[in-house]
Amino acid sequence: MSKVKITDPMFAKAIADISANHTLFFTPKQLLYLLDNRIKAKSASIFGLLFIYLFFNIWAPGFIGGFASLLFGANSFLIVSIIFNICFVFYLYRKSISNKIYIKLRQEYAKCLQIIGGIILAVGIYAALNIYNSFSLFVIAVLLGMLSIYFGTRQLRQTKFPQEFLFSQNDFQCWLNRWRQINGSIIKILPSPNQENTPATVNPDVTAYSFDRLVVSDTASIAQLLIANNFHFENNCAILSITGYPQSIFDTTMQMLRRNPDLKVYAIHDCNPRGIGLVHNLRTNANWFLNSEIVIIDIGLTPRQIIATKRGMFIQSSPESAQAAKQLPEEVRQSLSAEELTWLESGNFVELESFTPQRIIKVLQKGIAGSQNLESDDSSLLLVGDTGNDMYIVQSFG
């Protein structure tokens, strides 16, 4: 399995957890995110790293230094110790900035850099002044120790790291196919959204009614997820994607929605340029709500939510996303802060499918419940619209 190890019980538990004990439908990519997160979370503690450092800091000079003494004489033990410390500090630094390592583990490596930097300063300065009487050793100890502390401190201050998957989606698909061959189909996993071009026949009595709420996603996969989990029945709302999913009832549903002047629209989307432009698309597209005075509430994901959160989200980065961010319409750019624009134009993005179905459903339910009376002072909503279409943004994602 390339560079990772996933056991059958681990895979089975991931399926059970992502589906809330086989009660919720989920997308394959949601399972991919969960597996990647759990593999990365398996890590050594800071105490383990310090034990390895102290053990090899004694063993390496003693064992390797013994052979090196034939070349370097009595100074071989000191030379090997210096080389080992440089290599170990470099190793910890590379781990602390790796995009394929879990955020909490990166911070463990950063903390270890700080501690080892302190050890190098204390032991190195003492040895330089009291044992070897060497100014060169003093300079090396101070420089290496201070660099180690500096790098560790700098990495600890950064909590919004871009990440990469430990394995490719092709590898994951192979594992998924293999699991199905041995264990049968996975009941709650969703297939790719199927766009039906043929309009469905809807009872005229049903079309005479409308909905008070509409949930619009920027991807068909999230709309499919919500529909499969009966979110529309339990919350008395319509669910569509900006791409027109489900296409077989899209036109009929839009006709029903336009009958209600008090309709509230809830936008849920990825935090990427396409998703950030969802509300603007809804307000300016003739197929949606152009020249309408409906209220639009942006549930998220938005850059301000990600920047403000203390939880570790799976942030990714790509040149394509950076380029798309620079081409956002001016109306969208004006609704974003300078910090949000910088974040987006750096190529950062977060996908909704990095969250579990249960989390997405809870966030949507909370957003709908919190906006029942917009006239009240609801501190969880931020008005960013102008006259006509008022737009509200939920300040935190869950």
C-alpha positions as CSV (number, residue, x, y, z in Angstrom):
1,M,0.0,0.0,0.0
2,S,2.7,2.4,-1.1
3,K,4.0,4.4,2.0
4,V,1.0,3.9,4.3
5,K,-0.4,1.0,6.2
6,I,-4.2,0.6,6.6
7,T,-5.6,-2.5,8.2
8,D,-9.0,-4.1,7.6
9,P,-10.3,-3.1,11.0
10,M,-9.1,0.5,10.5
11,F,-10.8,0.7,7.1
12,A,-14.0,-0.8,8.5
13,K,-14.0,1.6,11.5
14,A,-13.5,4.6,9.1
15,I,-16.5,3.5,7.1
16,A,-18.6,3.2,10.3
17,D,-17.4,6.5,11.7
18,I,-17.9,8.6,8.5
19,S,-21.5,7.2,8.2
20,A,-22.3,7.7,11.9
21,N,-22.6,3.9,12.4
22,H,-24.1,3.3,9.0
23,T,-26.9,5.8,9.4
24,L,-25.7,8.6,7.0
25,F,-24.7,8.6,3.4
26,F,-21.3,9.9,2.5
27,T,-19.1,10.6,-0.5
28,P,-15.9,8.7,-1.4
29,K,-13.9,11.9,-0.9
30,Q,-15.2,12.3,2.6
31,L,-13.8,8.8,3.4
32,L,-10.5,9.7,1.7
33,Y,-10.2,12.8,4.0
34,L,-11.0,10.8,7.1
35,L,-8.5,8.0,6.4
36,D,-5.7,10.5,5.5
37,N,-6.4,12.4,8.8
38,R,-6.3,9.3,10.9
39,I,-3.0,8.0,9.3
40,K,-1.4,11.4,9.9
41,A,-2.6,11.5,13.5
42,K,-0.6,8.3,14.3
43,S,2.6,9.8,15.5
44,A,5.3,9.7,18.1
45,S,4.9,12.0,21.1
46,I,7.4,14.7,22.0
47,F,8.8,12.5,24.7
48,G,9.5,9.8,22.2
49,L,11.4,12.3,20.0
50,L,13.4,13.6,22.9
51,F,14.2,10.0,24.0
52,I,15.5,9.2,20.4
53,Y,17.5,12.4,20.4
54,L,19.2,11.8,23.8
55,F,19.8,8.1,23.1
56,F,21.5,8.7,19.7
57,N,23.3,11.8,21.0
58,I,25.2,9.4,23.3
59,W,25.3,6.4,21.1
60,A,26.4,8.0,17.8
61,P,29.5,9.8,19.2
62,G,30.4,6.7,21.2
63,F,30.0,4.2,18.4
64,I,30.7,6.1,15.3
65,G,33.2,8.4,17.0
66,G,35.3,5.3,18.0
67,F,35.8,4.4,14.3
68,A,36.3,8.1,13.3
69,S,39.1,8.5,15.9
70,L,41.4,6.7,13.5
71,L,41.0,9.8,11.2
72,F,40.3,12.7,13.5
73,G,42.0,11.6,16.8
74,A,40.5,12.6,20.1
75,N,38.3,15.3,18.6
76,S,36.3,12.6,16.7
77,F,33.7,12.3,19.4
78,L,33.0,16.0,19.4
79,I,32.9,16.2,15.6
80,V,30.4,13.3,15.4
81,S,28.2,14.9,18.1
82,I,28.1,18.2,16.2
83,I,27.2,16.5,12.9
84,F,24.5,14.5,14.6
85,N,23.0,17.6,16.3
86,I,23.0,19.5,13.0
87,C,21.3,16.6,11.2
88,F,18.7,16.1,13.9
89,V,17.8,19.7,14.0
90,F,17.5,19.7,10.2
91,Y,15.4,16.6,10.3
92,L,13.0,18.1,12.9
93,Y,12.7,21.3,10.9
94,R,11.9,19.5,7.7
95,K,9.2,17.5,9.5
96,S,7.7,20.7,11.0
97,I,7.2,22.2,7.6
98,S,6.1,19.1,5.7
99,N,2.7,19.4,4.0
100,K,2.2,15.6,4.4
101,I,2.3,15.7,8.2
102,Y,-0.7,16.3,10.5
103,I,-0.8,19.8,12.0
104,K,-0.6,18.7,15.6
105,L,2.4,16.6,14.8
106,R,4.1,19.5,13.1
107,Q,3.7,21.5,16.3
108,E,5.2,18.5,18.2
109,Y,8.2,18.7,16.0
110,A,8.3,22.5,16.5
111,K,8.2,22.1,20.3
112,C,10.9,19.5,20.1
113,L,13.0,22.0,18.1
114,Q,12.7,24.5,20.9
115,I,13.6,22.0,23.7
116,I,16.6,20.6,21.8
117,G,17.7,24.2,21.0
118,G,17.8,24.9,24.7
119,I,19.7,21.6,25.4
120,I,22.3,22.5,22.7
121,L,22.7,26.0,24.2
122,A,23.1,24.7,27.8
123,V,25.3,21.7,27.1
124,G,27.3,23.2,24.2
125,I,28.2,26.4,26.0
126,Y,29.2,24.5,29.2
127,A,31.4,22.1,27.2
128,A,32.9,24.9,25.2
129,L,33.9,27.0,28.3
130,N,34.6,24.3,30.9
131,I,35.8,21.2,29.0
132,Y,37.2,22.0,25.6
133,N,37.9,25.7,26.1
134,S,37.0,26.3,22.5
135,F,35.6,29.5,21.1
136,S,34.7,27.7,17.8
137,L,32.5,25.2,19.7
138,F,30.9,28.1,21.7
139,V,29.9,29.8,18.4
140,I,28.6,26.6,16.9
141,A,26.5,25.8,20.0
142,V,25.0,29.3,20.2
143,L,24.2,29.5,16.5
144,L,22.7,26.0,16.3
145,G,20.8,26.3,19.5
146,M,19.4,29.7,18.6
147,L,18.4,28.6,15.1
148,S,16.7,25.5,16.5
149,I,14.7,27.7,19.0
150,Y,13.9,30.3,16.3
151,F,12.6,27.7,13.8
152,G,10.6,26.0,16.5
153,T,9.0,29.2,17.7
154,R,8.2,30.4,14.1
155,Q,6.5,27.1,13.2
156,L,4.4,27.1,16.4
157,R,3.0,30.5,15.5
158,Q,1.7,29.1,12.2
159,T,-1.5,27.2,12.7
160,K,-3.0,27.4,9.1
161,F,-0.7,25.1,7.2
162,P,-1.5,23.9,3.6
163,Q,-1.6,20.1,3.5
164,E,-1.3,17.3,1.0
165,F,-2.7,13.8,1.0
166,L,-0.4,11.0,2.0
167,F,-1.7,8.9,-0.9
168,S,-3.3,9.6,-4.2
169,Q,-7.0,9.3,-5.0
170,N,-6.1,6.6,-7.5
171,D,-4.6,4.5,-4.7
172,F,-7.6,5.2,-2.5
173,Q,-9.9,4.1,-5.3
174,C,-8.0,0.8,-5.7
175,W,-8.3,0.1,-1.9
176,L,-12.0,0.9,-2.1
177,N,-12.5,-1.5,-5.1
178,R,-10.5,-4.2,-3.3
179,W,-12.7,-3.8,-0.2
180,R,-15.8,-4.2,-2.2
181,Q,-14.5,-7.4,-3.9
182,I,-13.8,-9.0,-0.5
183,N,-16.6,-7.6,1.7
184,G,-19.4,-6.6,-0.8
185,S,-20.9,-3.2,-1.5
186,I,-20.7,-0.3,0.9
187,I,-24.4,0.6,1.4
188,K,-24.0,4.2,2.5
189,I,-21.3,5.4,0.0
190,L,-22.7,7.6,-2.7
191,P,-21.9,7.2,-6.5
192,S,-21.0,10.1,-8.7
193,P,-23.9,12.5,-9.0
194,N,-26.1,11.5,-11.9
195,Q,-27.4,14.3,-14.1
196,E,-30.7,13.3,-15.6
197,N,-31.5,15.4,-18.6
198,T,-35.1,14.2,-18.9
199,P,-37.5,16.2,-16.7
200,A,-39.3,14.2,-14.1
201,T,-43.1,14.2,-14.0
202,V,-44.3,16.1,-10.9
203,N,-47.9,16.0,-9.6
204,P,-49.6,19.4,-10.4
205,D,-51.0,19.5,-6.9
206,V,-47.4,19.5,-5.5
207,T,-46.2,22.3,-7.8
208,A,-48.9,24.6,-6.5
209,Y,-47.0,24.9,-3.3
210,S,-43.6,26.4,-2.6
211,F,-40.8,26.3,0.0
212,D,-39.8,28.8,2.6
213,R,-36.2,27.9,2.3
214,L,-33.7,26.9,-0.3
215,V,-30.2,25.4,0.2
216,V,-27.9,25.9,-2.7
217,S,-24.4,24.3,-2.9
218,D,-21.7,25.0,-5.4
219,T,-21.2,21.3,-6.2
220,A,-23.5,18.5,-7.1
221,S,-21.8,16.1,-4.7
222,I,-22.9,18.2,-1.6
223,A,-26.4,18.6,-3.0
224,Q,-26.6,14.9,-3.5
225,L,-25.3,14.2,0.0
226,L,-27.9,16.4,1.6
227,I,-30.8,14.9,-0.5
228,A,-29.6,11.3,0.2
229,N,-29.7,12.1,3.9
230,N,-33.2,13.5,3.7
231,F,-32.2,17.0,4.8
232,H,-34.9,18.5,2.6
233,F,-37.7,16.4,4.4
234,E,-36.4,17.0,7.9
235,N,-35.9,20.8,7.4
236,N,-38.7,21.6,5.0
237,C,-36.5,23.1,2.3
238,A,-35.5,22.6,-1.3
239,I,-31.9,21.6,-2.2
240,L,-30.2,22.4,-5.5
241,S,-26.7,22.9,-6.7
242,I,-25.5,25.9,-8.8
243,T,-24.7,23.4,-11.5
244,G,-28.4,22.5,-11.8
245,Y,-28.5,19.3,-9.8
246,P,-30.9,17.5,-9.6
247,Q,-31.5,18.4,-13.2
248,S,-34.7,16.3,-13.7
249,I,-36.6,18.5,-11.2
250,F,-34.5,21.7,-11.4
251,D,-36.9,23.8,-13.5
252,T,-40.0,22.7,-11.7
253,T,-38.4,23.5,-8.3
254,M,-37.3,26.9,-9.4
255,Q,-40.8,27.7,-10.5
256,M,-42.1,26.7,-7.1
257,L,-39.5,28.8,-5.3
258,R,-40.2,32.0,-7.2
259,R,-43.8,31.9,-6.0
260,N,-42.6,32.7,-2.4
261,P,-41.6,36.4,-1.9
262,D,-40.4,35.5,1.6
263,L,-38.0,32.8,0.4
264,K,-34.7,32.6,2.3
265,V,-31.7,31.1,0.4
266,Y,-28.8,29.4,2.2
267,A,-25.6,29.1,0.3
268,I,-23.1,26.4,1.3
269,H,-19.9,26.0,-0.6
270,D,-16.2,25.2,-0.7
271,C,-13.8,27.9,0.4
272,N,-12.3,28.5,-3.0
273,P,-12.8,31.1,-5.7
274,R,-15.7,29.2,-7.3
275,G,-17.4,28.8,-3.9
276,I,-16.8,32.3,-2.8
277,G,-18.5,33.5,-5.9
278,L,-21.6,31.4,-5.3
279,V,-23.7,34.2,-3.7
280,H,-22.7,36.7,-6.4
281,N,-23.8,34.1,-9.0
282,L,-27.1,33.6,-7.3
283,R,-27.8,37.4,-7.2
284,T,-26.7,38.2,-10.8
285,N,-27.7,35.1,-12.8
286,A,-31.1,35.3,-14.6
287,N,-31.6,31.6,-14.0
288,W,-31.6,32.2,-10.3
289,F,-32.5,35.4,-8.5
290,L,-31.5,38.4,-10.6
291,N,-33.5,41.6,-9.6
292,S,-35.0,39.7,-6.7
293,E,-35.2,41.0,-3.1
294,I,-34.8,37.7,-1.4
295,V,-32.5,37.3,1.6
296,I,-29.4,35.2,1.0
297,I,-27.4,33.8,3.9
298,D,-23.9,32.5,3.3
299,I,-23.4,29.6,5.6
300,G,-19.8,29.0,4.4
301,L,-17.1,28.0,4.0
302,T,-15.5,31.5,3.9
303,P,-11.9,32.6,4.4
304,R,-12.9,34.6,7.5
305,Q,-14.3,31.4,9.1
306,I,-11.1,29.5,8.4
307,I,-8.8,32.3,9.6
308,A,-10.8,32.7,12.8
309,T,-11.1,29.1,13.7
310,K,-8.7,27.4,16.1
311,R,-9.4,24.0,14.8
312,G,-7.1,22.4,12.3
313,M,-8.8,22.4,8.9
314,F,-7.5,20.6,5.9
315,I,-6.1,23.5,3.9
316,Q,-4.8,22.8,0.4
317,S,-3.0,25.1,-2.0
318,S,-2.7,25.2,-5.8
319,P,-1.5,27.7,-8.5
320,E,-4.9,27.3,-10.3
321,S,-6.8,28.4,-7.2
322,A,-4.4,31.4,-6.8
323,Q,-5.0,32.5,-10.4
324,A,-8.8,32.0,-10.1
325,A,-8.8,34.2,-6.9
326,K,-7.2,37.1,-8.8
327,Q,-10.0,36.9,-11.3
328,L,-12.9,37.2,-8.8
329,P,-15.5,39.9,-9.8
330,E,-15.0,43.2,-8.1
331,E,-18.3,43.0,-6.2
332,V,-17.0,39.7,-4.6
333,R,-13.6,41.2,-3.8
334,Q,-15.2,44.2,-2.1
335,S,-17.0,41.9,0.3
336,L,-13.7,40.3,1.4
337,S,-11.2,41.8,3.8
338,A,-7.6,42.3,2.8
339,E,-6.6,39.3,4.9
340,E,-9.1,37.1,3.2
341,L,-8.0,38.2,-0.3
342,T,-4.4,37.5,0.6
343,W,-5.3,34.1,1.8
344,L,-7.2,33.2,-1.4
345,E,-4.6,34.7,-3.7
346,S,-2.0,32.5,-2.0
347,G,-3.8,29.6,-3.6
348,N,-5.3,28.3,-0.4
349,F,-8.6,26.5,-0.4
350,V,-10.7,24.1,1.8
351,E,-13.3,21.7,0.5
352,L,-16.6,20.9,2.2
353,E,-16.0,17.2,1.7
354,S,-13.1,17.5,4.2
355,F,-15.9,17.5,6.9
356,T,-18.1,14.6,7.9
357,P,-21.7,14.4,6.7
358,Q,-22.8,14.8,10.3
359,R,-20.8,18.0,10.7
360,I,-22.1,19.5,7.5
361,I,-25.7,18.7,8.4
362,K,-25.3,20.2,11.9
363,V,-23.8,23.4,10.5
364,L,-26.6,23.8,8.1
365,Q,-29.2,23.2,10.7
366,K,-27.6,25.7,13.1
367,G,-27.4,28.3,10.3
368,I,-31.0,27.9,9.4
369,A,-32.2,28.0,13.1
370,G,-30.0,31.0,13.8
371,S,-31.5,33.0,11.0
372,Q,-35.2,32.4,11.7
373,N,-35.7,36.0,12.9
374,L,-33.2,38.3,11.1
375,E,-34.7,41.4,12.7
376,S,-33.3,40.2,16.1
377,D,-29.7,40.9,17.1
378,D,-28.1,37.7,16.0
379,S,-24.4,38.1,16.6
380,S,-23.6,34.9,14.6
381,L,-24.7,36.6,11.3
382,L,-22.9,39.5,9.6
383,L,-24.8,41.7,7.2
384,V,-22.7,42.4,4.1
385,G,-25.3,43.3,1.5
386,D,-26.6,46.5,0.2
387,T,-30.2,47.5,-0.6
388,G,-32.3,45.0,-2.5
389,N,-30.7,41.6,-1.9
390,D,-29.5,41.6,1.7
391,M,-26.7,39.0,2.2
392,Y,-25.7,37.6,5.5
393,I,-22.6,35.6,6.4
394,V,-22.4,33.1,9.2
395,Q,-19.2,34.1,11.1
396,S,-18.2,30.6,12.2
397,F,-18.5,27.3,10.4
398,G,-20.2,25.3,13.2
